[in-house]
């Protein structure tokens, strides 16, 4: 079971706000901890994946849910 250290809700926000808020939230947690991000922006699927690749953070999962898109990111 994955323990989430912090949750971020960016539903209703459009690019680039979900990425900017994700970066800020990751700065608040420790290396190895998990951030859960929920977004309603379909573009965030590619954006979050690219962000993780560029920053070295690990995208553990990317799923579509009733509430939008849910991402689990492990801070590098």
C-alpha positions as MATLAB code, in Angstrom:
seq = 'XXXXXXXXXXXXXXXXXXXXXXXXXXXXXXXXXXXXXXXXXXXXXXXXXXXXXXXXXXXXXXXXXXXXXXXXXXXX';
ca = [
       0.000    0.000    0.000;
       1.346    3.389   -1.009;
       1.290    6.031    1.707;
       0.488    9.495    0.381;
       2.341   12.283    2.194;
       0.440   15.159    0.573;
      -2.630   15.614   -1.641;
      -3.031   18.368   -4.224;
      -6.343   19.182   -5.914;
      -5.942   21.170   -9.140;
      -9.400   20.431  -10.567;
     -10.796   23.427  -12.438;
      -7.315   24.752  -13.246;
      -5.839   24.772  -16.723;
      -2.255   24.573  -17.948;
       0.201   25.658  -16.619;
      -1.325   25.916  -13.117;
      -1.454   22.152  -12.340;
       2.262   21.807  -13.101;
       3.232   24.956  -11.187;
       1.242   23.844   -8.147;
       2.660   20.306   -8.415;
       6.216   21.688   -8.404;
       5.419   23.831   -5.337;
       3.800   20.894   -3.482;
       6.779   18.626   -4.210;
       9.055   21.229   -2.638;
       7.115   20.797    0.630;
       7.649   17.036    0.975;
      10.770   14.940    1.528;
      12.605   12.795   -0.988;
      10.907    9.398   -1.318;
       7.502   10.686   -0.184;
       4.419   10.480   -2.396;
       2.328   13.369   -3.735;
      -1.189   12.660   -5.019;
      -2.373   15.145   -7.641;
      -5.964   15.331   -8.911;
      -6.629   17.308  -12.088;
      -9.580   17.895  -14.418;
      -7.360   19.129  -17.287;
      -6.915   16.347  -19.903;
      -3.618   17.983  -20.920;
      -2.218   17.235  -17.486;
      -1.771   13.563  -18.436;
       1.068   14.424  -20.826;
       2.182   17.452  -18.813;
       2.659   15.551  -15.548;
       4.521   12.717  -17.320;
       6.851   15.207  -19.038;
       7.341   17.142  -15.811;
       8.378   13.982  -13.961;
      10.822   12.989  -16.710;
      12.390   16.455  -16.771;
      12.677   16.798  -12.994;
      13.698   13.237  -12.132;
      10.627   12.615   -9.985;
       8.954    9.225  -10.446;
       5.409    8.960  -11.808;
       4.077    5.909   -9.978;
       0.617    5.948  -11.538;
      -1.639    7.953  -13.812;
      -5.329    7.033  -13.722;
      -8.627    8.442  -14.859;
     -11.245    8.569  -12.099;
     -14.706   10.058  -11.577;
     -13.042   13.097  -10.025;
     -10.731   13.598  -13.027;
      -7.174   12.372  -13.417;
      -5.204   11.106  -10.441;
      -1.402   10.961  -10.372;
       0.915    9.523   -7.764;
       4.384   11.075   -7.859;
       7.364    9.986   -5.776;
       9.700   12.859   -5.034;
      13.267   12.231   -6.187;
];
